Amino acid sequence: MKIKRFFRRYGHLYVFVLPGLLFFVLFKYLPLYNLQIAFKDYRITRPINKSEWVGLKYFSMLFTSPGFSEALINTIKISFCKIVFGFPAPIILALLLNEVKNLRFKKMTQTLIYLPHFISWVVVGGIVYTMFSPSGGLVNELLGMFGIEPIYFLGDNKYFVSSLVLSDIWKETGWGTIVYLATLSQIDQSQYEACAVDGANRLQRIIYITLPALKEVIVVLLIMRLGKVLTVGFEQIMILGNPLVIPGRHVLETYTYNMGLLNLNYSLATAAGIFLSIVAAIMVYGSDRISKRLGGKGLV
């Protein structure tokens, strides 16, 4: 009876949860059944349940494949650069915006820096190609003013990774500041006033009040980011990559795509996907444990 009264009273609220629940069931949980493809000699011409079990055969093939090792190294290199240079970017931007006192200018700036996040990588790719073009591109025009010869940033493996990192920072940094600005808005302004009365300058107020307030949020977002350490952005790689930088654009996500959809080796592609998920789980759990040992709250 209590359950009936509960659903009679709150059932309409659960209706709003239903679409999200169906999404996760259909696209997150039901596909887990197909993970067994990695342990079977699967072909698209026969059902999964009639495919022969082969154990860890495709995992062995995955780790001994020369293309896999190259993709793994490239993925780690790109991901490391994005974490080192991209992760602090929204923190720094949030700190700068927090110091702006003109609310009208602050809101306008926030709107402008959020916009790139909503632009498709297809459009961003066109913008990046135009900006970095060796003939007439803005970046090379600026370099030419200092007597530097034009550089084909997206056609040279030496500059391809840096181009990926810079374009990703430009697109996502503004959106990443939302969480930090929301946290900063919760800080009691009397703390800043008391700190100013004690003679602290602006930098000291940031160090002793603002950054400690952001510490827990930074740790949580860093743990979540480490969980995607082997995910560097499939759309970005596919759009900005070209035949001139084939070694540089070869990452685990494109490797899985090539094996699964182009070579029709679904078992090997599924094994690669499981490997990515296992590494993500280990990174999240490991970084969470380290955070808790250092006195933080962690995520899990």
C-alpha positions as CSV (number, residue, x, y, z in Angstrom):
1,M,0.0,0.0,0.0
2,K,2.8,2.4,0.8
3,I,4.4,1.7,-2.6
4,K,1.1,2.4,-4.3
5,R,0.7,5.7,-2.4
6,F,4.3,6.6,-3.2
7,F,3.9,6.1,-7.0
8,R,0.5,7.7,-6.9
9,R,2.1,10.8,-5.4
10,Y,5.4,10.9,-7.2
11,G,4.8,8.7,-10.3
12,H,4.5,11.7,-12.6
13,L,8.1,12.7,-11.6
14,Y,9.5,9.3,-12.7
15,V,7.9,9.9,-16.2
16,F,10.5,12.6,-16.7
17,V,13.3,10.2,-15.8
18,L,12.0,7.6,-18.3
19,P,13.6,9.0,-21.5
20,G,17.0,9.2,-19.9
21,L,16.6,5.8,-18.4
22,L,15.6,4.3,-21.8
23,F,18.6,6.0,-23.4
24,F,21.1,4.3,-21.1
25,V,19.3,0.9,-21.3
26,L,19.2,0.9,-25.1
27,F,22.6,2.5,-25.9
28,K,24.7,1.6,-22.8
29,Y,23.5,-1.6,-21.2
30,L,22.0,-3.7,-24.0
31,P,25.2,-3.3,-26.2
32,L,27.2,-5.0,-23.3
33,Y,25.8,-8.3,-24.7
34,N,27.9,-7.8,-27.8
35,L,31.2,-7.6,-25.8
36,Q,31.5,-11.4,-26.3
37,I,32.4,-10.7,-29.9
38,A,36.0,-10.0,-28.6
39,F,36.2,-13.6,-27.5
40,K,34.6,-15.2,-30.5
41,D,35.5,-15.7,-34.2
42,Y,32.6,-13.5,-35.3
43,R,31.6,-12.8,-38.8
44,I,28.7,-10.6,-39.9
45,T,27.3,-13.5,-41.9
46,R,26.5,-15.5,-38.8
47,P,24.8,-14.8,-35.4
48,I,26.9,-14.1,-32.4
49,N,25.6,-17.2,-30.5
50,K,26.7,-19.4,-33.3
51,S,30.2,-18.0,-33.5
52,E,33.1,-20.1,-32.2
53,W,34.8,-19.2,-28.9
54,V,38.5,-18.4,-29.4
55,G,39.3,-17.1,-25.9
56,L,42.0,-14.3,-25.9
57,K,43.1,-14.8,-29.5
58,Y,42.1,-11.4,-30.6
59,F,43.6,-9.7,-27.6
60,S,46.9,-11.4,-28.4
61,M,46.6,-10.2,-32.0
62,L,45.8,-6.7,-30.7
63,F,48.9,-6.4,-28.6
64,T,51.2,-7.9,-31.2
65,S,49.9,-5.8,-34.0
66,P,52.5,-3.1,-35.2
67,G,49.7,-0.7,-35.9
68,F,48.4,-1.0,-32.4
69,S,51.7,0.0,-30.8
70,E,52.0,3.0,-33.1
71,A,48.4,4.1,-32.3
72,L,49.0,3.7,-28.6
73,I,52.1,5.8,-28.6
74,N,50.4,8.6,-30.6
75,T,47.3,8.5,-28.3
76,I,49.4,8.8,-25.2
77,K,51.4,11.7,-26.7
78,I,48.4,13.7,-27.8
79,S,46.5,13.0,-24.6
80,F,49.4,14.0,-22.4
81,C,49.8,17.3,-24.3
82,K,46.0,18.0,-24.0
83,I,46.1,17.3,-20.3
84,V,49.3,19.4,-19.6
85,F,48.2,22.4,-21.7
86,G,44.5,22.0,-22.0
87,F,43.4,21.0,-18.5
88,P,44.8,24.2,-16.8
89,A,43.4,26.5,-19.5
90,P,39.8,26.7,-18.2
91,I,41.1,27.1,-14.6
92,I,43.2,30.1,-15.6
93,L,40.4,31.6,-17.7
94,A,37.9,31.2,-14.8
95,L,40.3,32.9,-12.5
96,L,40.8,35.8,-14.9
97,L,37.0,36.2,-15.5
98,N,36.4,36.1,-11.7
99,E,38.6,39.2,-11.4
100,V,36.6,41.2,-13.9
101,K,34.3,43.6,-12.1
102,N,32.4,45.0,-15.0
103,L,29.4,42.6,-15.2
104,R,28.3,43.5,-18.7
105,F,31.8,43.0,-20.1
106,K,32.1,39.7,-18.1
107,K,28.8,38.3,-19.4
108,M,29.6,39.2,-23.0
109,T,33.1,37.6,-22.7
110,Q,31.6,34.5,-21.3
111,T,29.1,34.2,-24.1
112,L,31.8,34.6,-26.8
113,I,34.2,32.0,-25.3
114,Y,31.3,29.5,-24.8
115,L,30.3,29.6,-28.5
116,P,33.0,27.5,-30.0
117,H,31.9,24.5,-27.9
118,F,28.6,24.4,-29.8
119,I,30.2,24.5,-33.2
120,S,30.7,21.2,-35.0
121,W,34.2,19.9,-35.6
122,V,33.4,20.0,-39.3
123,V,33.0,23.8,-39.1
124,V,35.9,24.2,-36.7
125,G,38.1,22.1,-39.1
126,G,37.4,24.6,-41.9
127,I,38.3,27.5,-39.6
128,V,41.5,25.8,-38.5
129,Y,42.5,25.0,-42.1
130,T,42.0,28.6,-43.0
131,M,43.8,29.9,-40.0
132,F,46.9,27.6,-40.4
133,S,46.9,27.7,-44.2
134,P,50.5,28.3,-45.6
135,S,49.1,30.6,-48.2
136,G,47.1,33.5,-46.8
137,G,46.4,31.9,-43.4
138,L,46.3,34.4,-40.4
139,V,49.0,32.5,-38.4
140,N,51.5,32.3,-41.3
141,E,50.8,36.0,-42.2
142,L,51.7,36.9,-38.6
143,L,54.9,34.8,-38.8
144,G,55.8,36.4,-42.1
145,M,55.8,39.8,-40.4
146,F,58.8,38.4,-38.3
147,G,60.5,37.0,-41.4
148,I,59.5,33.4,-40.8
149,E,58.8,31.2,-43.8
150,P,55.3,29.8,-44.1
151,I,54.7,26.5,-42.2
152,Y,52.2,23.9,-43.2
153,F,51.0,23.1,-39.6
154,L,48.5,20.5,-40.6
155,G,50.7,18.9,-43.2
156,D,53.8,18.3,-41.1
157,N,54.0,15.7,-38.3
158,K,56.2,18.0,-36.3
159,Y,53.4,20.6,-35.9
160,F,50.3,18.3,-36.2
161,V,50.0,17.5,-32.5
162,S,50.4,21.1,-31.4
163,S,47.8,22.1,-33.9
164,L,45.4,19.5,-32.5
165,V,46.0,20.7,-28.9
166,L,45.6,24.4,-29.8
167,S,42.4,23.9,-31.7
168,D,41.0,21.7,-28.9
169,I,41.9,24.4,-26.3
170,W,40.2,27.1,-28.4
171,K,37.0,25.0,-28.8
172,E,36.5,23.6,-25.3
173,T,38.2,26.0,-22.8
174,G,35.3,28.4,-22.6
175,W,32.8,25.6,-21.9
176,G,35.2,24.1,-19.3
177,T,35.1,27.4,-17.3
178,I,31.4,26.9,-16.4
179,V,32.0,24.5,-13.5
180,Y,34.8,26.6,-12.1
181,L,32.8,29.9,-12.3
182,A,29.9,28.2,-10.7
183,T,32.1,27.1,-7.8
184,L,33.7,30.6,-7.5
185,S,30.2,32.2,-7.3
186,Q,29.7,30.2,-4.0
187,I,32.7,31.9,-2.2
188,D,31.7,34.3,0.6
189,Q,32.8,37.7,-0.6
190,S,33.5,38.7,3.0
191,Q,36.6,36.5,2.9
192,Y,38.0,38.7,0.1
193,E,37.1,41.8,2.1
194,A,38.8,40.5,5.2
195,C,41.8,39.5,3.3
196,A,42.1,42.9,1.7
197,V,41.8,44.6,5.1
198,D,44.7,42.5,6.3
199,G,46.8,43.9,3.4
200,A,46.7,41.0,0.9
201,N,47.0,41.9,-2.7
202,R,45.0,40.4,-5.6
203,L,47.4,37.6,-6.3
204,Q,47.5,36.6,-2.6
205,R,43.7,36.5,-2.5
206,I,43.7,34.1,-5.5
207,I,46.3,31.9,-3.9
208,Y,44.8,31.7,-0.4
209,I,41.0,32.0,-1.1
210,T,40.2,31.2,-4.7
211,L,42.4,28.3,-5.5
212,P,41.6,26.4,-2.2
213,A,37.9,26.8,-3.1
214,L,38.5,25.2,-6.5
215,K,40.7,22.3,-5.2
216,E,38.0,19.7,-4.9
217,V,36.4,20.5,-8.2
218,I,39.8,20.4,-9.9
219,V,40.6,17.0,-8.4
220,V,37.2,15.5,-9.5
221,L,37.5,16.9,-13.1
222,L,41.1,15.7,-13.3
223,I,40.1,12.2,-12.3
224,M,37.4,12.2,-14.9
225,R,39.8,13.5,-17.5
226,L,42.4,10.8,-16.7
227,G,39.6,8.3,-17.4
228,K,39.6,9.5,-21.0
229,V,43.4,9.3,-21.3
230,L,43.2,7.0,-24.3
231,T,40.4,9.1,-25.9
232,V,41.8,12.0,-27.8
233,G,38.8,13.1,-30.0
234,F,37.9,10.9,-33.0
235,E,36.0,13.6,-34.9
236,Q,38.9,16.1,-34.5
237,I,41.5,13.5,-35.7
238,M,39.4,12.5,-38.7
239,I,38.7,16.0,-39.8
240,L,42.0,17.7,-39.3
241,G,44.1,14.6,-40.4
242,N,45.2,14.2,-44.0
243,P,47.4,11.8,-46.0
244,L,50.5,14.0,-45.2
245,V,50.3,13.2,-41.5
246,I,49.1,9.6,-41.6
247,P,51.6,8.4,-38.9
248,G,50.5,11.3,-36.6
249,R,46.8,10.8,-37.0
250,H,46.9,7.1,-36.3
251,V,45.4,6.8,-32.7
252,L,43.5,4.1,-30.9
253,E,40.1,5.5,-31.9
254,T,41.0,5.5,-35.6
255,Y,42.6,2.1,-35.2
256,T,39.3,0.7,-33.8
257,Y,37.4,2.4,-36.6
258,N,39.7,1.0,-39.3
259,M,39.6,-2.5,-37.9
260,G,35.9,-2.6,-37.3
261,L,34.2,-0.7,-40.1
262,L,36.8,-0.7,-42.9
263,N,38.5,-4.1,-42.4
264,L,35.3,-5.7,-41.0
265,N,37.3,-7.3,-38.2
266,Y,34.7,-6.8,-35.5
267,S,36.3,-9.1,-33.0
268,L,39.6,-7.3,-33.1
269,A,37.9,-3.9,-32.9
270,T,35.8,-5.0,-29.9
271,A,38.9,-6.2,-28.2
272,A,40.5,-2.8,-28.7
273,G,37.3,-1.2,-27.3
274,I,37.4,-3.4,-24.2
275,F,41.1,-2.5,-23.7
276,L,40.2,1.2,-23.8
277,S,37.5,0.7,-21.2
278,I,39.7,-1.3,-18.9
279,V,42.4,1.3,-19.0
280,A,39.9,4.1,-18.3
281,A,38.5,2.2,-15.3
282,I,42.1,1.6,-13.9
283,M,43.0,5.3,-14.4
284,V,39.8,6.5,-12.7
285,Y,40.2,4.1,-9.8
286,G,43.9,4.7,-9.4
287,S,43.7,8.5,-9.5
288,D,40.8,8.4,-7.1
289,R,42.8,6.3,-4.6
290,I,45.8,8.6,-4.9
291,S,43.6,11.6,-4.3
292,K,42.1,10.0,-1.1
293,R,45.6,9.1,0.2
294,L,46.7,12.7,-0.3
295,G,43.7,13.9,1.8
296,G,41.2,14.7,-0.9
297,K,37.6,13.4,-1.2
298,G,38.1,11.8,-4.6
299,L,35.3,10.8,-6.9
300,V,34.3,7.2,-6.2
